[in-house]
């Protein structure tokens, strides 16, 4: 008999992306409640309906030998863990992460309350390290990916048009963290044999 179980097919109708500085944050050890940011993390807000793309990649080189026409084994030459998302909100977290700079209030000449904020784009920007958490779930089943150290690897263009909101497309790559790229948490019992 086949081990088919339709109740174990999963979708991701709800989720969130959170960021924190890579240094000084306590990494989450539990899957959370699916609604609350982990301690020390900030929510990035709405993500476009394309969702979040999580891509673990391993590059392996074949080891060829004289005695065989096929490789006898593969050697890992590279590994990556990439998160891609397009953020739909224009807020402090999305814009500072996208532009790689911090907003500062511009004090009016003569003093008074600031009504303008400025984000300086450096000609030689520093790349920031962040810790990243992606939560998603369906019903009572919750999942969480935690990346202790990561950096923005690529940014998409912001398109300014009359009939669509501004979006901030980011590709974030995990960095080595004591031999790990990150980890996955879930509250579904994954030890049960199908």
C-alpha positions as CSV (number, residue, x, y, z in Angstrom):
1,X,0.0,0.0,0.0
2,X,1.3,3.5,-0.8
3,X,2.2,5.9,2.0
4,X,0.0,8.6,0.6
5,X,-1.4,11.1,3.1
6,X,-3.1,14.2,1.7
7,X,-3.3,15.7,5.2
8,X,0.5,16.3,5.0
9,X,0.3,18.4,1.9
10,X,1.2,22.0,3.0
11,X,0.5,25.5,1.7
12,X,1.7,28.8,3.0
13,X,-1.3,31.1,3.3
14,X,0.3,33.1,6.1
15,X,3.8,34.2,6.9
16,X,6.2,37.0,7.8
17,X,9.8,38.1,7.4
18,X,11.8,39.5,10.3
19,X,15.2,41.1,10.5
20,X,17.7,41.9,13.3
21,X,21.3,42.9,13.6
22,X,23.5,39.8,13.1
23,X,25.5,40.7,16.3
24,X,23.9,40.7,19.7
25,X,20.5,39.1,18.9
26,X,19.3,35.9,20.6
27,X,18.5,33.4,17.9
28,X,15.0,31.9,18.2
29,X,14.9,28.3,19.4
30,X,11.1,27.8,19.0
31,X,8.8,28.0,16.1
32,X,6.8,30.8,17.6
33,X,3.1,31.5,17.3
34,X,3.0,32.6,13.7
35,X,1.9,36.2,14.6
36,X,4.7,37.6,16.8
37,X,8.2,38.7,15.9
38,X,11.0,36.8,17.7
39,X,12.6,38.8,20.5
40,X,14.9,41.5,19.1
41,X,13.6,41.2,15.5
42,X,11.6,43.7,13.5
43,X,8.8,42.9,11.0
44,X,9.4,43.8,7.4
45,X,5.6,44.1,6.7
46,X,3.7,42.9,3.7
47,X,5.3,40.8,1.0
48,X,4.0,40.7,-2.5
49,X,1.7,37.9,-3.4
50,X,4.6,36.1,-5.1
51,X,5.5,35.1,-1.5
52,X,9.0,34.2,-0.3
53,X,11.3,31.9,-2.2
54,X,13.7,29.8,-0.1
55,X,16.5,28.2,-2.2
56,X,19.1,25.9,-0.7
57,X,21.8,25.1,-3.3
58,X,24.7,22.7,-3.3
59,X,27.3,22.7,-6.0
60,X,29.2,19.4,-6.3
61,X,32.1,18.5,-8.6
62,X,32.4,15.0,-9.9
63,X,35.4,12.9,-9.0
64,X,36.3,10.9,-12.2
65,X,38.6,7.9,-12.3
66,X,40.3,6.0,-15.0
67,X,38.5,2.7,-14.1
68,X,34.9,4.1,-14.6
69,X,33.0,6.1,-17.2
70,X,30.9,7.7,-14.5
71,X,31.9,9.6,-11.4
72,X,32.8,7.5,-8.3
73,X,31.7,10.3,-6.0
74,X,30.9,14.0,-5.8
75,X,32.8,16.6,-3.8
76,X,30.9,19.7,-2.5
77,X,32.5,22.8,-3.8
78,X,29.9,25.4,-2.7
79,X,26.7,25.7,-0.7
80,X,24.3,28.6,-0.6
81,X,21.0,29.3,1.2
82,X,19.1,32.2,-0.4
83,X,15.9,34.0,0.5
84,X,14.1,36.1,-2.1
85,X,11.2,38.4,-1.4
86,X,9.5,41.5,-2.7
87,X,8.4,43.8,0.1
88,X,5.2,45.8,-0.6
89,X,5.4,48.3,2.3
90,X,7.4,51.5,2.2
91,X,8.5,51.7,5.8
92,X,11.7,52.2,7.8
93,X,12.7,48.6,7.8
94,X,12.2,47.9,4.0
95,X,13.8,51.1,2.9
96,X,16.8,51.0,5.2
97,X,17.5,47.4,4.2
98,X,16.9,48.1,0.5
99,X,19.1,51.2,0.3
100,X,21.7,50.1,2.9
101,X,21.5,53.3,4.9
102,X,19.7,54.8,7.8
103,X,17.1,57.6,7.8
104,X,17.9,60.8,9.7
105,X,15.7,63.7,10.6
106,X,16.5,67.0,8.8
107,X,16.2,69.8,11.3
108,X,14.7,73.0,9.7
109,X,16.9,76.1,9.5
110,X,16.3,78.1,12.6
111,X,15.2,75.0,14.6
112,X,11.9,73.4,15.1
113,X,10.4,70.0,14.5
114,X,11.7,68.0,11.5
115,X,9.2,67.4,8.7
116,X,11.8,65.9,6.3
117,X,13.9,62.7,6.6
118,X,17.0,62.0,4.6
119,X,18.7,58.8,3.6
120,X,22.3,59.3,2.4
121,X,23.4,56.9,-0.4
122,X,27.1,56.4,-0.1
123,X,29.4,56.1,-3.1
124,X,31.2,53.3,-1.2
125,X,28.5,51.6,0.8
126,X,29.1,49.3,3.7
127,X,27.3,46.0,3.4
128,X,25.4,45.2,6.6
129,X,25.1,41.8,8.1
130,X,21.6,40.9,9.3
131,X,19.9,38.0,11.0
132,X,16.8,36.8,9.1
133,X,13.7,34.9,10.2
134,X,11.0,33.7,7.8
135,X,7.8,32.3,9.4
136,X,5.0,30.6,7.5
137,X,2.2,28.3,8.3
138,X,-1.1,26.7,7.5
139,X,-3.7,26.1,10.2
140,X,-2.0,24.9,13.4
141,X,1.2,23.9,11.5
142,X,3.9,26.5,11.8
143,X,7.4,26.7,10.3
144,X,10.4,29.0,10.8
145,X,13.7,29.4,9.0
146,X,16.4,31.1,11.0
147,X,19.5,32.5,9.3
148,X,22.0,33.8,11.9
149,X,24.2,35.8,9.5
150,X,23.2,37.1,6.0
151,X,23.8,39.9,3.6
152,X,21.8,41.4,0.7
153,X,23.2,39.8,-2.4
154,X,21.0,41.6,-5.0
155,X,18.3,44.3,-5.2
156,X,15.6,44.7,-7.9
157,X,14.6,48.0,-9.4
158,X,11.8,50.2,-7.8
159,X,9.2,51.0,-10.5
160,X,7.2,54.2,-10.0
161,X,3.9,54.0,-11.9
162,X,0.4,55.3,-11.4
163,X,-1.4,51.9,-11.0
164,X,1.0,49.8,-8.9
165,X,2.6,50.2,-5.5
166,X,6.3,50.6,-5.0
167,X,8.1,47.3,-4.3
168,X,11.4,46.4,-2.8
169,X,12.8,43.2,-4.3
170,X,15.7,41.7,-2.3
171,X,17.8,38.6,-2.6
172,X,19.4,37.7,0.7
173,X,22.2,35.1,1.0
174,X,23.2,33.2,4.2
175,X,26.7,33.5,5.4
176,X,28.7,30.9,7.4
177,X,27.9,30.9,11.1
178,X,30.2,28.4,12.9
179,X,29.7,25.9,10.1
180,X,26.0,26.4,9.6
181,X,23.9,28.4,7.1
182,X,20.8,28.4,9.3
183,X,18.1,26.0,10.5
184,X,14.5,25.1,10.1
185,X,11.9,24.8,12.9
186,X,8.5,23.2,12.8
187,X,5.8,22.1,15.2
188,X,4.8,19.2,12.9
189,X,6.2,15.9,14.2
190,X,8.7,15.0,11.5
191,X,10.0,11.9,13.2
192,X,6.8,9.9,12.5
193,X,7.3,7.2,9.9
194,X,4.8,7.6,7.0
